[in-house]
Amino acid sequence: MSFILQILIVFTSCSFLSCQNGNYLKPISEGEIIDNLYWNEDLNWKMKIPNDWKIVDNTQNKGAEQEMLNEIEKTANRKFDVSKAVDLIDLTKDDFNSFQSTAEPNQLESKNDIVENNLIVKNTLYKTYQNINISIDSTKTEKIKIDGVDFETYKFIIYDDLGNTLMVQEIFCGIVKGTYLTVNINSNNDIDKNIIKNSWLNSTFR
């Protein structure tokens, strides 16, 4: 797998483009694993970890995430402060099937601000992938609820050199207890996609 594609797969943050500043009294916790269940007290988020999916040490991805951030900053022609972003639970089945989640304190003031920010992020990511010569399409943004929490979701379809679908990247962005939560699901087959996506869609936030 090419290094650029590895960068694409590990990249998760959906909120770093918002102009968020200020000091936060409490950092967001990474959560913990209890009996094959992910539990994050700050978000009151619980999600079952599917069988045969491995927990990833997300510190291993820092170099690739920084490379992707550098490319995004080139596209946007500005610097971004991601110091408050926290990697939560990361899971993998294999090189092309994975789940990542990231949280960041939210300071956007209204639902319209959140929608506008999500659109800016989506468009900037799309342009960045084009700039690093990844052949890609995107779907329209849709709204869904997961256990009563509103999320916006859209997909990037990544193609190989012959024009065949290599991987689908599905992104979810929502505000949970004042926190901007991003989830990224990568897949190259329906079986693994449905397993991990069902786990995510059956999350609870109470």
N, C-alpha and C positions, 0 to 999 in steps of 0.2 A: 504494500500500500504506500502511495506517495506521502511525503511529509506534509504537503499542503492538504491532502485529504484527511490525514490524521489531525491536523489543526482544526479542520471543519468539524470533525466528529467530536472533539473534546470541548469545543467552544459552546458555552451555554448562556451567558448572561444576556438578558433581554432588557435590562433596565439601566445599564451604565451610561447610556446616551442622555438621559435626563440630567438637567442641570441641578444636581442635588449638592447642597453645601450645608455646613453647620455641624455642630457637635451632637452626638447621640449619647444618652445616658447609659444605655445598656446595649452591648453587642448582641448579635443574633447567635444563638447556639447552633452547633452543627447537628445536634440530635444524637440519638443512640439506638442501638439494635437490641431488641428484647424478644427472644423466642421467634426469630424470623419475621419480626415486625419492626419497621422503622417508626420511631416516635420522636417528635420534636415538640418540646413543651412550649416554646415561645410561640409557635404557630398552631399549637394543639393539633398537629398533623400526624395522622397514623396511616401507614401504607404497608400492605403485606409484601414481602419479598418473594418473588416466584421461585419455585424449585429450579435448581441448575443455573441460577443467575448469581454471579459472584459480585461481592462488594469490592469496589475499586478504592485504592488509596489515592484520593484526589490530589495529594501533594505531588504525585508523579506527573500530573498534567500541567503544572504551573508554567513550564517552559513553552509548551505549545500554546497555552492560553495567552501568554505574553506576546508570542509571535502574531497571533490572530489580532490581538488588541492593537499591535503596531500597524497592521494592515488596515484596520478600521480607522485608526487615527489618520492614516494617509488619505483614505477615501473622504473622510469628513473634514480634513485639514484643521484638526484641533486635537488637543489633549483631553483625556478623560480621567477622572479620579475614581478608581474602582476599589479604593482601600477599604470601603465598608461592605463590599460584596463578600459573601460567605458561601463556600461550597458546602452543600448539605449531603444528601445521599447520592452516590454514583454507583450504578450497576452495569454489568456487562455480561453478555452471553458469548459473544465472539467479536471479531474486528468490526463487523458491520451492524451489530445489534446491541444497543446500549441505552442507558437512561441516565440523565444528569439533572441535577437540580441546584439552583442558586438562589440566595435570598439577599436582599438589600433593603435597608430602611427607606421607606417611601416618604417623599416630601411634596409630591404633586398634590395640588390643592383641590382638584375637581375630577369628576369622571371624564369630562371633555379633555382635560390635560393628560389623563392616562391614555385615552384613545389616541390622542395626537402623538404622544410619546411613543406608543407602540408602533404607529405607522412610520414614524421617523426611523425607529430601530429596524423595522422590517425592510424599508427601502435602502437604508445604509448597508445592512447585511447583504442584500441582493447585489448592490453595486460593488461591494467588497469582493464577493465571490467571483463576480465577472472580472474584476481587476486582477485576480490571481488565477485567471484562466480556468475557472471551474464552470462547466456547462450546466446551466441551472434554469429551472422554471419555478414559479411560485403560485400558490392558490390564493383565492380571496380569503380575507380574514373573517372568521365566524365567531359567534359568542356562544359559550356553553356554561352550564353550572355544574360544579362538582361539590356535592354535599352542601348545596346552598351558596357556594362561593362563585362569583362571576369570574370567568376567564375568557380572554381572547386567544384564538388559536389559528394557526396557518401552517402550511407545509412548504418546504423547499424540495424539489425533485432534482437529484443530481444524476448526471448522465456520464457514461464512459466515452471514450474516443470514437466509438462506433455509433453513438446515439442511443444506446440501450440504457435503461434505468439501472443505475448502480446502487442507489440508496435513496431513501426518503427520510427527510428530517422534519419532524413535527414539533412545533414550539407552542407552549402554553404560557401565558402571562396573566397574572392576577394579583390583587391586593388581599393579603391575609393578615388580619390583626395589625394593620399599619405597616406591613412588610410587603415589598415587591417580590413575589415568588415567580421564578421562571423554571419551567420543566422542558427538557429537550429529549425527544425519543427518536433514535436513529434505527432504521430497520431496512433489511433487504429481502424479507419474506413475510408473508401474512401470518404464519404460525407464531413466530417469535414476536412480531409486532402486536398481535392480538393479546398474547400472554402478558406482556409488560404494560401495554396500554390499558388493559382491563384492571390490572393492579392499581395503576394510577387513577383511573376513573372511579374506582371504588374506594378511593381515599376518604377519610373522614377528617373534619376540622372542628370537632367538638368533643 
